[in-house]
């Protein structure tokens, strides 16, 4: 539990009650405390021990109450929903459905350099990308996909990579065939870092930002060159 002293945008349990009462007339302080005891709400505490709820806590409370009122979901399932939401997933109301990864993260045509905070379990990774257990294990063995430091979750890069590997498997390509791409990307990354590092170490106040911009531009150009070279090679050796 986090201990706080003075923070803005935090509400007492009474203030939370007033915020949600217009939509949920039967809500009570005891109900909020019960949800806290069940682990669905985790307010911070002042040094004096008073509960303080954030905007996120209030949103979670509304979600809990709506799921109970409109869909009759048990608290266990709602708690799983909240945990999935915290990891960036989109829970399905149908209890038989597993949480879904936002479509933009698994669409092959919507790659982005922007990182997200999404985290998925192994089962969620496979169900959302159609990668097989065998291909996932081999992809990890060859360093194509990495589990996070907690040894339980995978990030958005793993999701995108798994989606591509699953698509390539339809053409008979296995992770072992893709090891050469991993080796090539590591060398390319090392080359880019060598070029950008002096800029990043500069004492200029905007050095890090400029280094990042330079890295992205070089990455974009090398990606274009890679596409051109592969295309030329295929044209020369056309079947």
QUIDA-V547380 format. One record per helix or strand of 2 or more residues. SS is the DSSP state (A for helix, B for strand). FROM is the first residue (numbers start at 1). TO is the last residue. Records with the same first field share a line. If there is no record, write none. Layout:
# QUIDA-V547380
SS->FROM-TO / FROM-TO
This chain:
# QUIDA-V547380
A->13-20 / 29-37 / 55-71 / 75-86 / 103-105 / 122-129 / 133-141 / 156-169 / 175-200 / 207-236
B->44-45 / 51-53
